[in-house]
Amino acid sequence: MNDNIVVVQGAKKMKKHSILYLITITTILTGCLSEKQSKEDLPYIDVKKNYPVKEIFLTDIADVTYVHLNTENDDYLYQGQINYITENTIVIRDNFSGSILFFTKDGTPKSQFNRKGNGPEEYFNVNQIIYDEESDEVFVTNRNIILIYSSTGVYKRIIVLSQGTVFNPIVSFDEHSLFFYDMNNLNVPARRIGEQLGMLLDESNYSSPFVRISKTDGTVLDCVELPTNQILLRDETEGIQGRTSRIINCSEGLLLCNPETDTVFLYKKDKPLTPVIHKIPFVSSTDPMTYLNNCADVGNYQFMEVFTVRFEEGAFPFPAKYYMRDKKTGEIFHPKILLPDYKGKEFFISPVKSGLYYNDENVPYFELSLIELKQAYRDNKLSGKLKELVAKLNEDTDNNVFMLVDFK
């Protein structure tokens, strides 16, 4: 076997979690916690309550930076989106060519490479990209395989996890480890028996752990199981698997969530899981069912999405409501986030849409379509630095503009 190939098996055998602790948390979160207790012990949102709508200028609560990724060199013109952000670097994948591009935070091209292909040191598809800037290692994932390169495309090694592993998502936990939710870690024999009996089995019936592995060789360092309920959040043809944010970066560690329990937990290395916020009523008692899609915790604020589960025709994507909580005051409201430089444009801070598991800096970002920006410019809806930037760009030959948001 190639010395640079590491195959990892048996992640389930290495679970390190406190059964007593999780039983206690599960008991609390599945009905024993009254609304009065909720208020006293743990922040919560009540989806049956009519919270007020509050209009906020983004620049009042965050520092906003506009970034245009320079295209003076045509090799850095791309069709894609941000795949990762570090302290000094923005990483882009070109969906058309398969190239991976590196820019400084001010938009200057740094390097690029393309290892797309069918060879042993190449990627055929790319699910996610993680860039460890300190070690200059680029982790390119596809299903159960992680290929590692330098930022100039030099192949370093490959990690192959157990057959059937599907990352959804995978994040950088620290300088030594990656953390992921294994979307496909189910009890296959039991699932097959259920299918033979005509039973529709939900993932929550089985062990679906969150796993931390070594960046060096894929060794399993920790497995974590969150409390879950036997709640069916899918119908015969559609599920919520691709509509959930089970892992989100935050400044203290990782925020983990199983939507079946409407509770977000903080995970820190060598620390017990800690519940940080939850939703009431519980998903099992709502009709139609509503679930909490994790939490974005940035600066002095928490941002949450609550989805309503509807499977009838035309209901996709699931309807969402957005909530914002001021951690200092405890105030909760529906935010209407506006930008002084972009008249009429409204933004929603959410765990997925804001790219918080695609960066090391816990800084949300938004991609602004250059075509829309140029039209807004012609309609005199832009001002300030954004107007100055857009005035210089050509919608046919330039990349989109990104807005980085650093909450106070």
C-alpha positions as CSV (number, residue, x, y, z in Angstrom):
1,M,0.0,0.0,0.0
2,N,1.2,3.5,-0.8
3,D,2.7,5.1,2.4
4,N,0.6,8.2,1.8
5,I,-2.7,6.3,1.9
6,V,-4.3,5.8,5.3
7,V,-7.5,3.7,5.7
8,V,-9.5,4.2,8.9
9,Q,-12.0,1.7,10.0
10,G,-14.2,1.1,13.1
11,A,-15.1,4.6,14.2
12,K,-18.1,3.3,16.1
13,K,-15.8,1.3,18.5
14,M,-14.1,4.5,19.7
15,K,-17.1,6.4,21.1
16,K,-16.1,8.6,24.1
17,H,-19.3,10.1,25.6
18,S,-20.9,10.1,29.0
19,I,-24.0,7.9,28.9
20,L,-25.2,9.2,32.2
21,Y,-24.8,12.8,31.0
22,L,-26.7,12.3,27.8
23,I,-29.5,10.3,29.5
24,T,-29.9,13.3,31.9
25,I,-30.0,15.8,29.1
26,T,-32.3,13.7,27.0
27,T,-34.7,13.4,29.9
28,I,-34.7,17.1,30.4
29,L,-35.2,17.9,26.7
30,T,-38.0,15.4,25.9
31,G,-40.7,16.8,28.2
32,C,-39.5,17.2,31.8
33,L,-38.5,20.8,31.2
34,S,-41.3,23.2,31.8
35,E,-41.5,26.6,30.3
36,K,-40.8,28.2,33.6
37,Q,-37.7,26.1,34.0
38,S,-36.7,27.0,30.4
39,K,-36.7,30.6,31.2
40,E,-34.6,30.2,34.3
41,D,-32.1,27.6,33.1
42,L,-31.6,27.9,29.3
43,P,-32.3,30.5,26.7
44,Y,-35.1,29.5,24.4
45,I,-37.3,30.8,21.6
46,D,-41.1,30.2,21.5
47,V,-42.3,29.7,18.0
48,K,-45.9,30.3,19.0
49,K,-45.0,33.8,20.4
50,N,-45.3,36.8,18.2
51,Y,-41.9,38.4,18.5
52,P,-41.6,41.9,17.1
53,V,-39.9,42.8,13.8
54,K,-36.8,45.0,14.4
55,E,-35.1,46.9,11.6
56,I,-31.4,47.0,12.0
57,F,-28.6,48.5,9.9
58,L,-25.9,45.9,9.6
59,T,-23.1,48.5,10.0
60,D,-24.5,49.4,13.5
61,I,-23.8,45.9,14.8
62,A,-20.8,44.8,12.6
63,D,-17.8,45.9,10.6
64,V,-18.5,45.3,6.9
65,T,-15.8,44.8,4.3
66,Y,-16.4,44.6,0.6
67,V,-14.1,42.3,-1.3
68,H,-13.7,41.9,-5.0
69,L,-11.6,39.0,-6.1
70,N,-9.3,40.5,-8.7
71,T,-9.5,39.2,-12.3
72,E,-6.8,41.1,-14.1
73,N,-5.4,37.6,-14.8
74,D,-8.1,35.6,-16.6
75,D,-7.0,32.5,-14.9
76,Y,-8.7,33.8,-11.7
77,L,-12.1,34.4,-13.3
78,Y,-14.3,31.7,-12.0
79,Q,-17.8,30.3,-11.9
80,G,-18.3,29.3,-8.3
81,Q,-18.4,30.5,-4.7
82,I,-16.3,30.9,-1.6
83,N,-15.4,27.4,-0.2
84,Y,-13.3,28.5,2.7
85,I,-12.0,31.6,4.6
86,T,-9.0,31.8,6.9
87,E,-7.3,34.7,8.6
88,N,-5.5,35.8,5.4
89,T,-6.9,33.8,2.6
90,I,-10.2,33.2,0.6
91,V,-10.5,29.9,-1.2
92,I,-12.7,29.5,-4.3
93,R,-13.6,26.4,-6.3
94,D,-14.4,27.0,-10.0
95,N,-17.4,24.8,-10.7
96,F,-16.7,24.8,-14.4
97,S,-13.0,23.7,-14.5
98,G,-12.6,22.2,-11.1
99,S,-9.7,24.6,-10.3
100,I,-9.1,25.7,-6.7
101,L,-8.2,29.4,-6.4
102,F,-6.5,31.2,-3.5
103,F,-6.9,35.0,-2.9
104,T,-5.7,37.3,-0.2
105,K,-8.4,38.9,2.0
106,D,-8.1,42.1,-0.1
107,G,-8.8,40.1,-3.3
108,T,-5.3,39.7,-4.7
109,P,-4.7,36.3,-6.5
110,K,-2.2,34.1,-4.6
111,S,-2.1,30.7,-6.2
112,Q,-4.3,28.0,-7.9
113,F,-4.2,24.4,-8.9
114,N,-6.3,21.9,-10.7
115,R,-6.0,18.2,-9.9
116,K,-9.3,17.1,-11.3
117,G,-9.2,13.7,-12.9
118,N,-9.5,10.0,-12.3
119,G,-5.9,9.3,-11.2
120,P,-4.8,8.2,-7.7
121,E,-3.7,11.7,-6.7
122,E,-6.7,13.5,-8.2
123,Y,-10.2,14.5,-7.2
124,F,-13.1,13.6,-9.4
125,N,-15.8,15.5,-7.4
126,V,-15.4,18.0,-4.6
127,N,-17.9,18.2,-1.7
128,Q,-16.0,20.5,0.5
129,I,-12.7,22.3,0.8
130,I,-10.9,23.1,4.1
131,Y,-7.6,25.1,4.1
132,D,-5.2,24.9,7.1
133,E,-3.2,28.0,6.5
134,E,-0.6,27.3,9.1
135,S,0.4,24.0,7.6
136,D,-0.5,25.0,4.1
137,E,-2.7,21.9,3.7
138,V,-5.8,21.8,1.5
139,F,-8.3,19.1,2.4
140,V,-10.5,18.2,-0.5
141,T,-13.4,15.9,0.4
142,N,-15.6,13.6,-1.6
143,R,-17.8,11.0,0.2
144,N,-15.5,9.0,2.4
145,I,-12.2,10.2,0.9
146,I,-10.0,13.2,1.9
147,L,-7.2,14.3,-0.5
148,I,-4.6,16.6,1.0
149,Y,-2.6,19.1,-1.2
150,S,-0.5,22.2,-0.7
151,S,-2.0,25.5,-1.9
152,T,0.0,25.1,-5.1
153,G,-1.4,21.7,-5.8
154,V,1.4,19.4,-4.5
155,Y,-0.1,16.1,-3.5
156,K,0.6,15.2,0.1
157,R,-1.5,12.2,1.2
158,I,-5.0,10.7,1.2
159,I,-7.3,9.6,4.1
160,V,-9.9,7.0,3.4
161,L,-12.6,6.5,6.0
162,S,-14.9,3.6,6.4
163,Q,-16.9,2.6,3.3
164,G,-20.2,4.5,3.2
165,T,-19.1,7.5,5.3
166,V,-20.6,10.7,3.9
167,F,-19.5,14.1,5.4
168,N,-22.3,16.5,6.0
169,P,-20.6,18.8,6.8
170,I,-16.9,18.5,7.7
171,V,-15.2,21.4,9.5
172,S,-11.7,22.2,10.9
173,F,-11.9,21.8,14.7
174,D,-8.4,22.8,15.6
175,E,-4.8,22.6,14.2
176,H,-4.8,18.8,14.7
177,S,-8.3,17.6,13.9
178,L,-11.4,17.7,11.7
179,F,-14.9,17.2,12.8
180,F,-17.9,15.9,10.8
181,Y,-21.4,14.5,10.9
182,D,-21.6,11.1,9.2
183,M,-24.8,11.4,7.2
184,N,-24.7,7.7,6.3
185,N,-23.7,6.1,9.6
186,L,-26.8,4.0,10.0
187,N,-27.5,0.4,11.1
188,V,-27.6,-1.0,7.6
189,P,-28.9,-4.6,8.5
190,A,-31.8,-3.1,10.5
191,R,-32.6,-0.6,7.7
192,R,-32.8,-3.4,5.2
193,I,-35.1,-5.5,7.4
194,G,-37.3,-2.5,7.8
195,E,-37.4,-1.9,4.0
196,Q,-38.3,-5.5,3.4
197,L,-41.2,-5.1,5.9
198,G,-42.3,-1.9,4.1
199,M,-41.3,0.3,7.0
200,L,-40.0,3.8,6.5
201,L,-37.1,4.2,8.9
202,D,-35.8,7.5,9.9
203,E,-32.1,8.2,10.6
204,S,-32.9,9.1,14.3
205,N,-33.6,5.4,15.0
206,Y,-29.9,4.7,14.7
207,S,-26.5,5.8,15.8
208,S,-25.5,8.9,13.8
209,P,-22.5,10.2,15.6
210,F,-20.5,13.4,15.2
211,V,-16.9,12.3,14.7
212,R,-13.5,14.1,15.3
213,I,-10.5,12.7,13.4
214,S,-6.8,13.5,13.1
215,K,-5.8,15.7,10.2
216,T,-2.6,13.7,9.8
217,D,-3.9,10.2,9.3
218,G,-7.7,10.1,10.0
219,T,-7.4,8.4,13.3
220,V,-10.7,8.7,15.2
221,L,-10.1,11.0,18.2
222,D,-13.7,11.3,19.5
223,C,-17.3,10.3,18.7
224,V,-20.2,12.2,20.1
225,E,-23.8,11.2,20.1
226,L,-26.4,13.9,20.8
227,P,-29.7,13.2,22.4
228,T,-32.4,12.5,19.9
229,N,-36.1,11.5,19.7
230,Q,-37.9,9.1,17.5
231,I,-39.4,11.9,15.4
232,L,-40.2,11.3,11.7
233,L,-39.1,14.5,9.8
234,R,-39.5,13.0,6.4
235,D,-42.0,11.5,4.0
236,E,-41.6,8.6,1.6
237,T,-39.7,10.7,-1.0
238,E,-38.3,13.7,0.8
239,G,-36.1,14.2,3.9
240,I,-34.5,17.0,5.8
241,Q,-31.0,15.6,5.6
242,G,-29.7,18.3,3.2
243,R,-31.7,21.0,4.9
244,T,-30.1,20.9,8.4
245,S,-27.1,22.5,9.9
246,R,-25.8,20.0,12.4
247,I,-22.4,21.6,12.9
248,I,-21.6,25.3,13.0
249,N,-18.3,27.0,14.0
250,C,-18.3,29.4,16.8
251,S,-15.6,31.2,18.8
252,E,-15.8,28.8,21.7
253,G,-15.9,25.5,19.8
254,L,-18.6,23.9,17.7
255,L,-22.4,24.2,17.9
256,L,-24.0,20.8,17.4
257,C,-27.7,20.2,16.7
258,N,-30.0,17.3,16.1
259,P,-33.2,18.9,14.8
260,E,-35.3,16.1,16.3
261,T,-34.7,17.7,19.8
262,D,-34.7,21.4,18.9
263,T,-31.6,22.0,21.0
264,V,-28.2,23.3,20.3
265,F,-25.1,22.0,22.2
266,L,-21.6,23.5,22.6
267,Y,-18.8,21.0,21.9
268,K,-15.3,21.8,23.3
269,K,-12.4,19.4,23.4
270,D,-12.2,17.5,26.7
271,K,-15.3,19.2,27.9
272,P,-18.9,17.8,28.4
273,L,-21.5,18.8,25.9
274,T,-23.3,21.9,27.1
275,P,-26.8,22.9,25.9
276,V,-26.9,26.6,24.9
277,I,-30.3,27.3,23.5
278,H,-33.5,25.5,22.5
279,K,-36.9,26.0,20.9
280,I,-40.4,25.5,22.4
281,P,-42.8,23.9,21.9
282,F,-40.8,20.8,21.1
283,V,-41.0,19.5,17.5
284,S,-43.1,16.5,18.5
285,S,-45.9,18.8,19.7
286,T,-46.1,21.2,16.8
287,D,-48.5,20.8,13.8
288,P,-47.2,21.2,11.2
289,M,-43.9,20.3,12.8
290,T,-41.2,23.0,13.2
291,Y,-37.6,22.4,14.0
292,L,-34.6,24.5,15.0
293,N,-31.9,24.6,12.4
294,N,-28.9,25.1,14.7
295,C,-27.7,28.6,15.7
296,A,-25.2,31.1,14.5
297,D,-23.4,32.6,17.4
298,V,-21.3,35.7,16.4
299,G,-20.2,38.7,18.5
300,N,-23.0,39.6,20.9
301,Y,-25.7,37.9,18.9
302,Q,-27.3,34.6,18.1
303,F,-29.2,34.0,14.8
304,M,-31.6,31.1,14.4
305,E,-33.6,29.6,11.6
306,V,-36.8,27.7,12.3
307,F,-38.2,25.5,9.5
308,T,-41.8,24.3,9.1
309,V,-41.9,20.8,7.7
310,R,-44.2,20.7,4.7
311,F,-44.2,17.9,2.1
312,E,-47.0,19.0,-0.2
313,E,-46.2,20.0,-3.7
314,G,-44.6,23.4,-4.0
315,A,-43.5,23.5,-0.3
316,F,-39.8,23.3,-1.0
317,P,-37.6,24.7,0.3
318,F,-39.3,24.5,3.6
319,P,-40.7,27.8,4.9
320,A,-38.3,29.5,7.3
321,K,-38.6,32.1,10.1
322,Y,-35.5,34.0,11.2
323,Y,-34.8,35.0,14.8
324,M,-32.2,37.1,16.4
325,R,-31.2,37.1,20.1
326,D,-29.1,39.8,21.9
327,K,-27.0,37.8,24.3
328,K,-26.5,40.8,26.6
329,T,-30.1,41.7,27.1
330,G,-31.9,38.4,26.2
331,E,-34.1,40.3,23.7
332,I,-35.5,38.1,20.8
333,F,-37.0,39.5,17.6
334,H,-37.4,38.9,13.9
335,P,-34.5,40.9,12.4
336,K,-34.9,43.0,9.2
337,I,-31.2,43.6,8.4
338,L,-30.5,46.4,6.0
339,L,-27.3,47.9,4.5
340,P,-27.0,51.7,4.2
341,D,-24.9,51.3,1.1
342,Y,-27.5,49.1,-0.7
343,K,-31.0,50.6,-0.7
344,G,-33.8,48.1,-0.6
345,K,-31.5,45.0,0.0
346,E,-32.4,42.8,3.0
347,F,-30.1,40.2,4.5
348,F,-30.7,37.1,6.6
349,I,-28.0,35.8,8.9
350,S,-28.4,32.0,9.1
351,P,-26.1,29.1,9.9
352,V,-25.8,27.8,6.3
353,K,-26.4,30.8,4.1
354,S,-23.8,32.9,5.9
355,G,-21.0,30.3,5.4
356,L,-20.2,29.8,9.1
357,Y,-18.9,26.2,8.6
358,Y,-16.8,27.3,5.7
359,N,-14.3,29.4,7.6
360,D,-11.9,29.6,10.5
361,E,-12.7,33.1,11.5
362,N,-16.3,32.9,12.5
363,V,-17.0,35.7,10.1
364,P,-20.3,35.4,8.1
365,Y,-20.1,36.4,4.5
366,F,-22.5,37.2,1.6
367,E,-22.0,36.9,-2.1
368,L,-23.5,39.9,-4.0
369,S,-24.3,39.3,-7.6
370,L,-22.4,41.8,-9.8
371,I,-25.2,41.8,-12.3
372,E,-27.7,42.8,-9.6
373,L,-25.2,45.3,-8.2
374,K,-24.7,47.0,-11.6
375,Q,-28.5,47.3,-12.0
376,A,-28.7,48.8,-8.5
377,Y,-25.9,51.2,-9.4
378,R,-27.8,52.3,-12.5
379,D,-31.0,52.7,-10.4
380,N,-29.0,54.9,-7.9
381,K,-29.5,52.5,-5.0
382,L,-25.9,52.2,-4.1
383,S,-23.7,54.6,-2.0
384,G,-20.5,54.8,-0.1
385,K,-17.6,52.3,-0.6
386,L,-19.9,49.7,-2.3
387,K,-20.9,52.3,-5.0
388,E,-17.2,53.2,-5.5
389,L,-16.3,49.6,-6.0
390,V,-19.1,48.6,-8.3
391,A,-18.5,51.7,-10.5
392,K,-15.1,50.2,-11.5
393,L,-16.3,46.7,-12.3
394,N,-17.6,45.1,-15.6
395,E,-20.4,42.6,-15.1
396,D,-19.2,40.6,-18.1
397,T,-15.6,40.2,-17.2
398,D,-15.4,40.6,-13.4
399,N,-16.2,38.3,-10.4
400,N,-19.0,38.9,-8.0
401,V,-18.5,41.0,-4.8
402,F,-18.3,39.5,-1.4
403,M,-19.3,41.2,1.9
404,L,-17.5,40.0,5.0
405,V,-19.3,40.7,8.3
406,D,-17.4,40.9,11.6
407,F,-20.0,41.3,14.4
408,K,-19.2,43.5,17.3
